[in-house]
Amino acid sequence: MPAFPPVAARLLRVASDENAAVADLVYLLRSDLALSAEIIRYANSPLFSFAADIRTLDQAVPLLGVRKIRSLAIASIGRTYIRAVLVMDELRPYWRYSLACALLSEMLARFCAVAEDIAYSAGLLHDVGRLALMVTWPAEYAGVIQTANSRLAAGEEFDLPEYERTLFGLDRFAAGEWLARRWNLPDELCVIAGRFPQAEDKGDVRLTSVVSSACRLANSLGFGILQNPRGPSYRDILDELPLSAGAAFPTDGEDLRLRLDEEIAALDGDPAGSELSPEVHTLFQMDTALAEPRSDGGGLTAGAARSRAGLWQVALTAIFVIVAVLVWIHLTG
């Protein structure tokens, strides 16, 4: 498995506090031009429908908020990474399933005292162990999916973790925790990747419950990697949710599935062209004096310190020119 982009782990560790995290978040995004362009593309998508076009990160962050920006950034990084490593078409439904779990986790978190961006990230990354098995043994894992779907369609019991351990020596949960820790993901996400779907004493049980319910909903709506005709229905799962959460979801699962399809399409679209246009490059070269999260020791951010240093250089040059002109006038005059 190639390493997950380090910027992703850093984004996941940015504080959720709206005020404290803005400078850190924008500083990280500006370090990756393509990622910044993706965030602006998302901000201008039908997902948000702002009255005016969003042209810079400085506009996007206050409008969308730190948590939504972070979720979108993680989705963008995940999409690029997963598309790069999943070389077989049979394995690509993994990405749609992961996005559906992320979006549903975000929706459920509002009713369960869980931060929405943490729930989104946990839903998106909860199944990284399966991704590891897919990438390491692509043909073999495609065969696992085919076998599992055939057995489930025939009404047979199928223990997927046991089957994975027999074939690969470990299941996707063991692989997930190992990989999440190797990628230096936050502890709560390592627990989700390694312990899910069992809620245990370790970690945040509420977060585990949110992601577990989101994944069951995603499966019931047809986004699952495995198709189990005997799995619980959408209505059955809604009835198990807390009353406030269940009442917020559409009564017809098809309505929710169409909504998720639209959001996934917006998140999964490629920016126009493989190369960024000169106009986009120009946009990201503007406002380079943006505050950065490090200080020069005297209370100034690094960007502000560089700006002040530049002003002093201009002032000294101007003084030098003025003095030289006065001396020349005096000598010739």
Helices and strands as residue ranges (DSSP letters): H 6-13, H 18-30, H 33-43, H 57-64, H 66-85, G 89-91, H 93-109, H 116-125, H 128-136, H 138-153, H 160-168, H 172-182, H 187-195, H 205-220, H 234-240, H 243-248, H 253-268, H 278-285, H 302-332
